[in-house]
Structure formats: C-alpha cells, structure tokens
Amino acid sequence: MASQWHSLVSQKLFLAGTLLRQIERAAEAGAGVAGTEQALQREAALQGAIELMLRGRQLLLVMIARLYQDKSGQPDTLGALGTLIGKESSEVIRLRELEQTAGSWWNHLDQLETSQGRPPATRKTVSAENIIAISAETGPDRSVSALLETLAAIKQFANELEEQHSEW
C-alpha cells in the first residue's frame, strides 16, 4: 500500500521536473514567443512546478504514515505526522532536522510555500525624489537550478524511505 503512495509522490515530482525542463528548453531556444508571453509561460511553469513539489511533500507525509501502518491518516503538516506516528519516529526526527537546516529541501519548500501564498511586494517607482533606488529581489531562490536541486533531494529522500521500508 505504501508503494502506491510512493508512486503518487514520484508522479508529482516527475511532473514538476517536466515543467522545470520545459523552462530550460524554452530559455535555450530563446525565440518563438513574444517577451511578455514567454514571461507568462515561464512564471506559470515555475509556479506549477512549485505547487507540484509542495503537493509531493504533502503526499510524502501520507506515505510515511502508511509506512507506519496508519491506513486513514492524512497528515498535511510535520506536526500532524508526529501526532500520528510519534514524534520520536526516525522519519519525523529527520524531517524536523531538515526543517531547521537552512538550505535543506524541506526548508526551501517552506520558503517557497510562504512566498506563493502571499501577494507580491509592492515596489517603489523611480521618480526624481528617489532616483537612488536599489532593487533587490527578496524571497526564496526560484531559479530553475535551485528548484531542480530541491526536487532531486526530495526524490532521493522518498526513494530512500521506500527502499528502507520495503526491506522490512
């Protein structure tokens, strides 16, 4: 039963990777679509990939619950998973460590989730009064390379869990 959940997690992550590779191919091709249209397609693919990665993470929590023989739990947070299977389980401990580690895939997804759930920050316009305006993009790294790195890490985590539990 847990392997069905592993397949579902893998499917979401594969689809996210497909969207990210489309962005890379479009950037390499460089032409074909007008600038605004290309920017919209890139943003749609980026947000879609992020949402699929977030869904994959949520389904990973359900997969872990199934690995612990909880057949009906639908944890949507790490806290809910800890309540279901025990806060001292090795998976919850590993995920808590990832959550606290800056730069980890879990932490990166947390940042992306927060960013996707908020309206964009308003930017000051340049005028004669504030001609020395410096613009720095804040927020999580949404570059394709960073997203692919996070995607690879979550895939590896899910695969290791599946292998570990299939041995038992």
C-alpha positions as a Markdown table, in Angstrom:
| # | Residue | x | y | z |
|---|---|---|---|---|
| 1 | Met | 0.0 | 0.0 | 0.0 |
| 2 | Ala | 2.8 | 2.4 | 0.8 |
| 3 | Ser | 4.4 | 1.8 | -2.6 |
| 4 | Gln | 1.2 | 3.2 | -4.2 |
| 5 | Trp | 1.8 | 6.4 | -2.2 |
| 6 | His | 5.5 | 6.3 | -3.2 |
| 7 | Ser | 4.3 | 6.1 | -6.9 |
| 8 | Leu | 2.0 | 9.1 | -6.3 |
| 9 | Val | 4.8 | 11.1 | -4.7 |
| 10 | Ser | 7.1 | 10.2 | -7.6 |
| 11 | Gln | 4.5 | 11.1 | -10.2 |
| 12 | Lys | 4.0 | 14.7 | -8.7 |
| 13 | Leu | 7.8 | 15.1 | -8.6 |
| 14 | Phe | 8.2 | 13.8 | -12.1 |
| 15 | Leu | 5.6 | 16.3 | -13.4 |
| 16 | Ala | 7.3 | 19.2 | -11.5 |
| 17 | Gly | 10.6 | 18.2 | -13.2 |
| 18 | Thr | 8.9 | 18.1 | -16.6 |
| 19 | Leu | 7.8 | 21.7 | -16.1 |
| 20 | Leu | 11.2 | 22.8 | -15.0 |
| 21 | Arg | 12.8 | 21.1 | -18.0 |
| 22 | Gln | 10.3 | 23.0 | -20.3 |
| 23 | Ile | 11.5 | 26.2 | -18.8 |
| 24 | Glu | 15.1 | 25.3 | -19.5 |
| 25 | Arg | 14.3 | 24.3 | -23.1 |
| 26 | Ala | 12.4 | 27.5 | -23.7 |
| 27 | Ala | 15.4 | 29.5 | -22.4 |
| 28 | Glu | 17.8 | 27.6 | -24.6 |
| 29 | Ala | 15.6 | 28.1 | -27.6 |
| 30 | Gly | 15.2 | 31.7 | -26.7 |
| 31 | Ala | 12.9 | 32.7 | -29.5 |
| 32 | Gly | 9.5 | 31.9 | -30.8 |
| 33 | Val | 7.2 | 33.6 | -28.3 |
| 34 | Ala | 6.9 | 37.3 | -27.6 |
| 35 | Gly | 8.6 | 38.6 | -24.5 |
| 36 | Thr | 5.5 | 39.1 | -22.3 |
| 37 | Glu | 4.0 | 35.8 | -23.4 |
| 38 | Gln | 7.3 | 34.0 | -22.7 |
| 39 | Ala | 7.5 | 35.6 | -19.3 |
| 40 | Leu | 3.9 | 34.5 | -18.5 |
| 41 | Gln | 4.6 | 30.9 | -19.7 |
| 42 | Arg | 7.8 | 30.8 | -17.6 |
| 43 | Glu | 6.0 | 32.1 | -14.5 |
| 44 | Ala | 3.1 | 29.6 | -15.0 |
| 45 | Ala | 5.5 | 26.7 | -15.3 |
| 46 | Leu | 7.6 | 27.9 | -12.3 |
| 47 | Gln | 4.5 | 28.2 | -10.1 |
| 48 | Gly | 3.1 | 24.9 | -11.4 |
| 49 | Ala | 6.4 | 23.1 | -10.6 |
| 50 | Ile | 6.5 | 24.6 | -7.1 |
| 51 | Glu | 2.9 | 23.6 | -6.4 |
| 52 | Leu | 3.6 | 20.1 | -7.6 |
| 53 | Met | 6.7 | 19.9 | -5.4 |
| 54 | Leu | 4.6 | 21.1 | -2.4 |
| 55 | Arg | 1.9 | 18.5 | -3.2 |
| 56 | Gly | 4.6 | 15.9 | -3.4 |
| 57 | Arg | 5.9 | 16.9 | 0.0 |
| 58 | Gln | 2.4 | 16.7 | 1.5 |
| 59 | Leu | 1.9 | 13.2 | -0.1 |
| 60 | Leu | 5.2 | 12.2 | 1.3 |
| 61 | Leu | 3.8 | 12.8 | 4.8 |
| 62 | Val | 0.9 | 10.5 | 3.9 |
| 63 | Met | 3.3 | 7.9 | 2.5 |
| 64 | Ile | 5.2 | 7.9 | 5.8 |
| 65 | Ala | 2.0 | 7.5 | 7.8 |
| 66 | Arg | 1.2 | 4.4 | 5.5 |
| 67 | Leu | 4.7 | 3.1 | 6.1 |
| 68 | Tyr | 3.8 | 3.1 | 9.8 |
| 69 | Gln | 0.6 | 1.2 | 9.1 |
| 70 | Asp | -1.7 | 4.2 | 9.6 |
| 71 | Lys | -4.3 | 3.4 | 6.9 |
| 72 | Ser | -6.5 | 6.5 | 7.2 |
| 73 | Gly | -4.4 | 9.4 | 8.4 |
| 74 | Gln | -3.9 | 12.4 | 6.1 |
| 75 | Pro | -1.2 | 14.5 | 7.8 |
| 76 | Asp | -0.7 | 17.7 | 6.0 |
| 77 | Thr | 2.0 | 19.1 | 8.3 |
| 78 | Leu | 5.0 | 17.7 | 10.0 |
| 79 | Gly | 3.3 | 18.2 | 13.4 |
| 80 | Ala | 0.3 | 16.2 | 12.3 |
| 81 | Leu | 2.6 | 13.4 | 11.1 |
| 82 | Gly | 4.4 | 13.4 | 14.5 |
| 83 | Thr | 1.0 | 13.1 | 16.3 |
| 84 | Leu | 0.0 | 10.2 | 14.1 |
| 85 | Ile | 3.2 | 8.1 | 14.2 |
| 86 | Gly | 5.1 | 9.5 | 17.1 |
| 87 | Lys | 7.3 | 12.5 | 17.5 |
| 88 | Glu | 10.3 | 10.2 | 18.2 |
| 89 | Ser | 10.0 | 8.2 | 14.9 |
| 90 | Ser | 13.1 | 8.3 | 12.8 |
| 91 | Glu | 11.3 | 10.0 | 9.9 |
| 92 | Val | 9.8 | 12.7 | 12.0 |
| 93 | Ile | 13.2 | 13.4 | 13.6 |
| 94 | Arg | 14.9 | 13.5 | 10.2 |
| 95 | Leu | 12.3 | 15.8 | 8.8 |
| 96 | Arg | 12.5 | 18.1 | 11.8 |
| 97 | Glu | 16.2 | 18.4 | 11.3 |
| 98 | Leu | 15.7 | 19.2 | 7.6 |
| 99 | Glu | 13.1 | 21.8 | 8.6 |
| 100 | Gln | 15.6 | 23.5 | 10.9 |
| 101 | Thr | 18.5 | 23.3 | 8.4 |
| 102 | Ala | 18.9 | 26.4 | 6.3 |
| 103 | Gly | 19.3 | 25.4 | 2.6 |
| 104 | Ser | 17.7 | 22.0 | 3.0 |
| 105 | Trp | 15.0 | 20.9 | 0.6 |
| 106 | Trp | 12.3 | 21.0 | 3.3 |
| 107 | Asn | 13.3 | 24.5 | 4.4 |
| 108 | His | 13.4 | 25.6 | 0.7 |
| 109 | Leu | 9.9 | 24.3 | 0.1 |
| 110 | Asp | 8.7 | 26.1 | 3.3 |
| 111 | Gln | 10.1 | 29.3 | 1.9 |
| 112 | Leu | 8.5 | 28.7 | -1.5 |
| 113 | Glu | 5.1 | 27.9 | 0.1 |
| 114 | Thr | 5.2 | 31.1 | 2.1 |
| 115 | Ser | 6.2 | 33.1 | -1.0 |
| 116 | Gln | 3.5 | 31.5 | -3.2 |
| 117 | Gly | 0.8 | 32.2 | -0.6 |
| 118 | Arg | 1.4 | 36.0 | -0.4 |
| 119 | Pro | 0.8 | 38.8 | -2.9 |
| 120 | Pro | 4.0 | 40.2 | -4.5 |
| 121 | Ala | 5.6 | 43.0 | -2.6 |
| 122 | Thr | 4.8 | 46.5 | -3.8 |
| 123 | Arg | 7.8 | 48.2 | -5.4 |
| 124 | Lys | 8.7 | 51.8 | -5.2 |
| 125 | Thr | 8.6 | 53.6 | -8.5 |
| 126 | Val | 11.6 | 55.6 | -9.6 |
| 127 | Ser | 11.0 | 59.3 | -9.5 |
| 128 | Ala | 13.1 | 62.4 | -9.2 |
| 129 | Glu | 12.8 | 62.3 | -5.4 |
| 130 | Asn | 14.1 | 58.7 | -5.1 |
| 131 | Ile | 16.4 | 58.4 | -8.0 |
| 132 | Ile | 18.9 | 56.3 | -6.0 |
| 133 | Ala | 16.5 | 53.3 | -5.8 |
| 134 | Ile | 18.1 | 50.0 | -5.4 |
| 135 | Ser | 16.1 | 46.9 | -6.2 |
| 136 | Ala | 16.9 | 43.6 | -4.6 |
| 137 | Glu | 14.8 | 40.6 | -5.1 |
| 138 | Thr | 13.9 | 39.1 | -1.8 |
| 139 | Gly | 12.4 | 35.7 | -1.1 |
| 140 | Pro | 13.4 | 32.2 | -1.8 |
| 141 | Asp | 15.5 | 31.1 | -4.7 |
| 142 | Arg | 13.1 | 30.3 | -7.6 |
| 143 | Ser | 15.8 | 29.7 | -10.1 |
| 144 | Val | 15.3 | 26.5 | -12.2 |
| 145 | Ser | 18.7 | 25.2 | -10.9 |
| 146 | Ala | 17.7 | 25.7 | -7.3 |
| 147 | Leu | 14.3 | 24.1 | -7.9 |
| 148 | Leu | 15.9 | 21.1 | -9.6 |
| 149 | Glu | 18.3 | 20.7 | -6.7 |
| 150 | Thr | 15.4 | 20.7 | -4.2 |
| 151 | Leu | 13.4 | 18.3 | -6.5 |
| 152 | Ala | 16.4 | 15.9 | -6.6 |
| 153 | Ala | 16.7 | 16.0 | -2.8 |
| 154 | Ile | 13.1 | 15.2 | -2.1 |
| 155 | Lys | 13.1 | 12.4 | -4.7 |
| 156 | Gln | 16.2 | 10.9 | -3.1 |
| 157 | Phe | 14.5 | 11.1 | 0.4 |
| 158 | Ala | 11.3 | 9.5 | -0.8 |
| 159 | Asn | 13.2 | 6.7 | -2.6 |
| 160 | Glu | 15.4 | 6.0 | 0.4 |
| 161 | Leu | 12.3 | 5.7 | 2.6 |
| 162 | Glu | 10.7 | 3.4 | 0.2 |
| 163 | Glu | 13.8 | 1.2 | -0.1 |
| 164 | Gln | 14.3 | 1.2 | 3.7 |
| 165 | His | 10.7 | 0.1 | 4.4 |
| 166 | Ser | 10.5 | -2.4 | 1.6 |
| 167 | Glu | 13.4 | -4.3 | 3.2 |
| 168 | Trp | 11.3 | -5.0 | 6.3 |
